[in-house]
Amino acid sequence: MKRNALQDLINWKASEERKPMVLKGARQAGKTWLMREFGQSCYQNYVYFNFDEEDDLKSIFEMNKNPHRIIELLSLIANKKILPAETLIIFDEIQECPEALNTLKYFKEKANEYHVIAAGSLLGTLLAQPKSYPVGMVNLLEINPLAFDEFLEATDPALYAYYSSIQKNQQIEEIFHHRLLEAYNDYLIIGGMPECVSSWIKYKDPVRISQIHKELIEVYENDFSKHNGKVNSGRILMVFRSIVSQLAKSNEKFMYGAVRQGGRARDFEEAIEWLVSAGMLNRVYNVSKMEHPLTAFDRLDQFKLFVFDTGLLKQMAGIDNSAILLKADYQFKGPLTENFVLQQLKGQFGVEPRYFSDKNSEIDFALQYGTEIIPVEVKGGEDKSAPSFKRYIAEHQPEYAIRYSKRGYRKDGKMINLPLYLARKTIDLL
């Protein structure tokens, strides 16, 4: 599978400002594969060290702070000469050895000619703690599940070739529109976890996909209970398991009382922080004003939480495949569609999406594009009615307004209707 992040790593390799690279993101999102692929395709060779599998490795970092001495010892273990700029040094599951994570700063200061890349599951939770890693001494790259364009390239290269050629204001032929909508439905069911996508390519068996999803959810829930930090693991689990019912409510806003009766912010905010840092949940803040800069208007006590992969959310909600494929309308269609759109928008704009709601209106997402604020409406079908969205456009006359739906790609006055499958190309089509 080709991953867009590979290009980010190629740019990193060429950069004069390069620092040791740290990949973060949820477990099983493809970090290990990506590092090995990068080492194989872009370097003479690579050396791979896994702190979870090789316990003895830790002693090297516990005893030494000098990166040149560390390189000597690692060369002996790998039985390969490690050369500056020619050998990629990979540290996997680095969260198991905080000393190794800390050593990255010495590589930056004293041995930056060596190319070092590190990753680990739950690394985000470690990076969120002050003093736990070399701030400013590493580059960070978030690795997410496959986005729709990566999924399409892996599962249907011919259709992907058409998809990637779509330009601004282009008329999309009916036959391609229908095929892309089918691929979109497949993505809702399969999601972007690499194991699911490769299983689908190999077997085309939805039962296997469902099984992989179940096992992944189990792995994540086990991770919560294994984690031994300050945050109560039972509360992490309760928050995670409440997401479906939170999104099923009419306003989707996260309510502490929906996790546990009488629940308060102080009971669960650390658990939420942990899940967001771990890359398991995406948080979208409500803003008090739809104005630039969006972050200045965050209401920190009002937010929605979405799952980092749409296929996993579909599994957690227990939606039958036939509902997605055959029914024009089904329970939970709205939240699932919003989850998909958010997953595709992630990383496209410099500022992560927000949402807006007051007594009169609800705007699904607000995007900051330069100094413009773009209101976004998300529809799971072809339905056009969106009174508060239309009212907002009439009152504020924004430069751009976007509706994602199953309708074709068309401009309608101020409003651009983007088919859901084009969410990943939003910024290119503005």
C-alpha positions in Angstrom: 0.0 0.0 0.0 1.2 3.5 -0.8 1.0 5.9 2.1 0.9 9.7 1.7 3.2 10.0 4.8 6.0 8.4 2.8 6.4 11.7 0.9 6.6 13.6 4.2 9.4 11.3 5.2 11.2 11.8 1.9 11.0 15.6 2.5 12.3 15.1 6.0 15.3 13.1 4.7 16.2 16.0 2.3 15.6 18.8 4.8 18.5 20.8 6.1 16.6 21.4 9.3 16.1 17.6 9.9 16.0 16.4 13.5 15.3 12.9 14.7 11.8 11.9 13.6 9.1 10.6 15.9 6.0 9.0 14.5 2.9 9.0 16.6 -0.6 7.6 16.1 -2.8 4.8 17.3 -1.5 1.2 17.4 -1.9 -0.7 14.2 -2.2 2.4 12.0 0.9 1.3 10.0 3.9 3.1 11.7 6.2 0.1 11.7 5.5 -0.9 8.1 6.0 2.8 7.0 9.4 3.0 8.8 10.7 -0.2 7.2 9.3 0.7 3.8 11.1 4.1 4.0 14.3 2.5 5.1 14.2 0.0 2.3 13.2 2.3 -0.5 15.1 5.5 0.4 18.4 4.3 2.1 21.3 2.0 1.3 20.1 -0.1 4.3 18.4 0.2 7.6 18.8 -1.2 11.1 15.7 -2.0 13.2 15.5 -2.1 17.0 12.3 -3.0 18.9 12.3 -2.1 22.6 9.3 -4.3 23.3 10.9 -7.4 21.9 14.5 -6.9 23.0 14.6 -6.0 26.6 18.4 -5.9 26.8 18.6 -3.0 24.4 17.5 -0.7 27.2 20.7 -1.1 29.1 22.6 0.6 26.2 20.6 3.8 26.7 20.5 3.6 30.4 24.4 3.4 30.6 25.3 5.8 27.7 24.4 9.4 26.7 27.0 9.7 24.0 25.3 9.1 20.6 28.6 8.0 18.9 29.1 5.3 21.5 25.5 4.3 21.2 25.9 3.9 17.4 29.0 1.7 17.9 27.1 -0.6 20.2 24.0 -0.7 17.9 26.3 -1.6 15.0 27.6 -4.5 16.9 24.1 -5.7 17.8 22.8 -5.3 14.2 26.0 -6.7 12.8 26.0 -3.9 10.2 28.1 -0.7 10.0 25.8 2.2 10.6 26.8 5.0 8.2 25.7 8.7 8.4 22.9 9.5 5.9 23.1 6.0 4.3 21.7 3.9 7.1 18.3 4.6 8.6 18.2 3.9 12.3 14.7 2.7 13.4 13.6 2.6 17.1 10.2 0.9 17.4 8.1 0.8 20.6 10.3 3.5 22.0 7.8 4.3 24.7 9.2 1.1 26.5 12.5 2.9 27.0 12.1 6.6 28.0 15.9 6.9 28.1 16.1 6.1 24.4 13.4 8.7 23.7 15.5 11.2 25.7 18.7 10.3 23.9 17.2 11.7 20.7 18.1 15.1 21.8 21.8 14.1 22.0 21.5 12.8 18.4 20.2 16.2 17.4 22.9 18.1 19.3 26.0 15.9 18.7 25.3 13.4 15.9 22.7 14.9 13.5 24.4 13.4 10.5 22.8 10.1 11.5 19.2 9.6 10.4 17.0 8.4 13.3 13.3 7.6 13.2 11.3 6.4 16.2 7.7 5.3 16.8 5.6 3.6 19.4 2.0 3.0 20.4 0.6 5.3 23.1 3.5 7.5 22.4 1.2 10.5 22.2 0.2 10.1 25.9 3.9 10.2 26.8 4.6 13.2 24.6 1.7 15.0 26.2 3.5 14.9 29.6 5.9 17.7 30.3 9.6 16.8 30.7 9.0 13.3 29.3 10.7 13.9 25.9 13.1 16.3 24.2 10.8 19.2 23.3 12.0 21.1 20.2 14.7 18.5 19.5 12.6 16.1 17.3 10.3 16.3 14.3 6.8 14.9 14.9 4.6 13.2 12.3 1.2 11.8 13.0 0.3 8.6 11.3 -3.4 8.0 10.8 -5.4 5.1 9.2 -5.6 5.2 5.4 -7.6 8.2 4.2 -10.1 7.7 1.3 -7.6 8.5 -1.4 -5.0 5.9 -0.1 -7.8 3.4 0.3 -8.9 3.9 -3.3 -5.4 3.7 -4.7 -4.9 0.4 -2.8 -8.3 -1.2 -3.7 -9.0 0.2 -7.2 -6.0 1.8 -9.0 -7.9 2.5 -12.2 -10.7 4.4 -10.4 -8.0 6.1 -8.3 -6.3 7.4 -11.5 -9.6 9.0 -12.4 -10.1 10.3 -8.9 -6.7 12.0 -8.7 -7.3 13.7 -12.1 -10.5 15.5 -10.8 -10.0 19.3 -11.1 -11.8 22.3 -9.7 -15.3 22.8 -11.2 -15.0 19.6 -13.3 -18.1 17.8 -14.4 -18.0 14.2 -13.0 -19.5 11.7 -15.3 -22.4 9.7 -13.9 -20.7 6.4 -14.2 -17.7 7.6 -12.2 -19.9 9.3 -9.7 -21.7 6.0 -9.0 -18.5 4.0 -8.8 -16.9 6.5 -6.4 -20.0 6.5 -4.2 -19.8 2.7 -4.1 -16.1 3.0 -3.0 -17.2 5.5 -0.4 -19.7 3.0 1.0 -17.0 0.3 1.0 -14.8 2.7 3.0 -17.5 3.2 5.6 -17.6 -0.5 6.2 -13.9 -1.3 5.9 -12.3 1.9 7.2 -8.7 2.7 6.9 -6.8 0.3 9.2 -4.1 -1.2 7.1 -4.9 -4.8 8.2 -8.5 -4.4 7.2 -7.6 -2.9 3.8 -5.1 -5.6 2.9 -7.6 -8.3 4.0 -10.3 -6.7 1.8 -7.9 -6.7 -1.2 -7.0 -10.3 -0.6 -10.3 -12.0 0.4 -13.1 -9.5 -0.3 -14.8 -11.0 2.8 -16.8 -8.7 5.0 -16.9 -11.3 7.8 -13.1 -11.2 8.1 -13.2 -7.4 8.2 -15.7 -7.5 11.1 -13.5 -10.0 12.9 -10.4 -7.8 12.5 -12.4 -4.8 13.8 -13.5 -6.7 16.9 -10.0 -7.8 17.6 -8.6 -4.3 17.2 -11.2 -2.9 19.6 -10.2 -5.6 22.1 -6.5 -4.8 21.7 -7.2 -1.1 22.3 -9.4 -1.9 25.4 -6.6 -4.1 26.7 -4.1 -1.2 26.2 -6.3 1.0 28.4 -6.2 -1.6 31.3 -2.4 -2.2 30.9 -1.5 1.5 31.0 -0.2 2.3 34.4 -0.1 6.1 34.5 -2.0 8.6 36.7 -5.2 8.3 34.7 -7.7 5.7 35.9 -7.9 3.0 33.2 -11.6 2.2 34.1 -12.6 5.8 33.3 -10.7 5.6 30.0 -12.7 2.5 29.0 -16.0 4.2 30.1 -15.3 7.2 28.0 -14.3 5.1 25.0 -17.4 2.9 25.2 -19.7 6.0 25.6 -18.7 7.5 22.2 -21.5 5.8 20.2 -24.2 6.9 22.5 -22.7 10.4 22.7 -22.8 10.7 18.9 -26.3 9.2 18.7 -27.7 12.1 20.7 -29.5 14.9 18.7 -26.7 17.5 19.3 -23.7 15.0 19.6 -22.1 17.3 22.2 -20.1 15.3 24.7 -21.9 15.0 28.0 -20.1 13.7 31.1 -23.4 12.6 32.6 -23.8 10.2 29.6 -20.7 8.3 30.6 -22.0 7.7 34.1 -25.0 9.2 35.8 -23.9 12.3 37.8 -20.5 12.2 36.0 -18.6 15.5 36.0 -15.8 17.0 34.0 -13.3 16.4 36.8 -14.1 12.7 36.8 -13.4 12.2 33.1 -11.4 15.0 31.6 -8.1 13.3 32.2 -9.4 10.1 30.5 -10.6 12.1 27.5 -7.2 13.9 27.3 -5.5 10.5 27.4 -7.6 9.1 24.6 -7.1 12.2 22.4 -3.3 12.1 23.0 -3.2 8.4 22.2 -4.7 9.2 18.8 -7.9 7.1 19.6 -10.3 10.0 19.5 -10.5 13.2 17.5 -11.9 16.2 19.5 -13.7 19.0 17.8 -14.3 22.1 19.9 -17.3 24.4 19.7 -16.5 28.0 18.9 -18.4 31.0 20.2 -17.8 32.9 16.9 -17.2 31.9 13.3 -14.3 34.3 12.9 -10.6 34.3 12.3 -8.6 33.0 14.2 -10.9 30.1 15.1 -8.8 28.9 18.0 -9.3 32.2 19.9 -13.0 31.4 20.2 -12.8 27.8 21.4 -15.3 26.9 24.1 -13.1 24.4 25.9 -16.0 22.9 27.9 -18.0 22.1 24.8 -16.8 19.6 22.2 -17.6 16.5 20.2 -15.5 13.3 20.2 -15.2 11.2 17.1 -13.4 7.9 16.6 -10.1 8.0 14.7 -11.2 5.4 12.2 -14.7 5.3 10.6 -14.7 1.5 10.1 -14.1 1.0 13.8 -16.9 3.4 14.7 -19.2 1.5 12.4 -18.3 -1.7 14.2 -18.7 -0.1 17.7 -22.1 1.2 16.7 -23.1 -2.3 15.5 -24.4 -1.0 12.1 -25.2 -3.8 9.7 -23.5 -3.6 6.3 -26.8 -3.9 4.5 -27.9 -0.6 6.1 -25.0 1.3 4.5 -25.3 -0.5 1.2 -29.1 -0.6 0.7 -30.9 1.9 2.9 -31.2 5.5 2.0 -31.6 6.3 5.7 -30.6 4.4 8.9 -30.0 5.2 12.5 -26.6 6.7 13.1 -26.0 7.6 9.5 -25.4 11.3 10.3 -22.6 10.7 13.0 -20.9 8.0 10.8 -20.8 10.4 7.8 -19.5 13.3 10.0 -16.8 10.9 11.4 -15.8 10.1 7.8 -15.6 13.8 6.8 -13.6 14.7 9.8 -11.2 11.8 9.2 -10.6 13.1 5.6 -10.2 16.8 6.6 -7.6 15.9 9.3 -4.3 17.6 8.4 -5.6 19.4 5.3 -6.0 22.8 6.9 -3.5 24.4 9.2 -6.1 24.6 11.9 -8.1 21.5 12.9 -11.9 21.8 12.2 -14.3 23.3 14.8 -18.1 23.3 15.0 -20.5 26.1 15.8 -23.8 26.0 17.6 -26.0 28.6 19.3 -29.7 28.9 20.0 -30.6 29.4 16.3 -28.2 27.3 14.3 -25.8 24.4 14.2 -22.9 24.3 11.7 -21.4 20.8 11.4 -17.8 22.0 10.9 -16.0 25.3 10.6 -12.8 25.4 8.6 -10.2 28.1 8.6 -8.7 28.8 5.1 -6.3 31.7 5.3 -8.4 34.4 7.0 -11.7 33.0 5.6 -13.9 30.8 7.8 -15.8 28.2 5.8 -19.1 26.8 7.1 -19.6 23.1 6.4 -22.8 21.0 6.2 -22.5 17.2 6.2 -25.4 15.2 4.7 -25.3 11.4 4.6 -27.6 11.2 1.5 -28.9 13.5 -1.3 -31.1 15.6 1.1 -30.7 19.3 0.5 -32.6 20.8 3.4 -30.4 22.6 5.9 -32.2 25.6 7.2 -29.6 26.9 9.7 -26.8 26.4 7.2 -28.7 28.4 4.5 -29.6 31.0 7.0 -25.9 31.4 8.1 -24.9 31.8 4.4 -27.6 34.4 3.8 -26.7 36.4 6.9 -22.9 36.2 6.8 -22.2 35.9 3.0 -19.0 33.8 3.5 -16.5 33.6 0.6 -16.9 29.8 0.6 -19.5 27.4 2.0 -19.3 23.6 1.5 -22.0 20.9 1.7 -20.8 17.3 1.6 -23.5 14.9 0.4 -24.1 12.1 -2.1 -25.2 14.6 -4.8 -22.8 15.5 -7.7 -20.1 18.1 -7.6 -21.7 21.5 -8.4 -21.5 25.1 -7.4 -24.8 26.6 -6.2 -24.4 30.3 -5.6 -22.0 30.7 -2.7 -22.2 27.1 -1.9 -20.1 24.3 -3.3 -21.7 20.8 -3.1 -18.9 18.3 -2.8 -19.7 14.6 -3.1 -18.6 12.9 0.1 -15.8 11.0 -1.7 -14.1 14.3 -2.5 -13.8 15.4 1.1 -10.1 14.4 1.0 -9.5 16.8 -1.9 -11.3 19.7 -0.3 -8.4 22.1 -0.2 -7.4 21.4 -3.8 -10.9 22.2 -5.1 -11.4 25.5 -3.3 
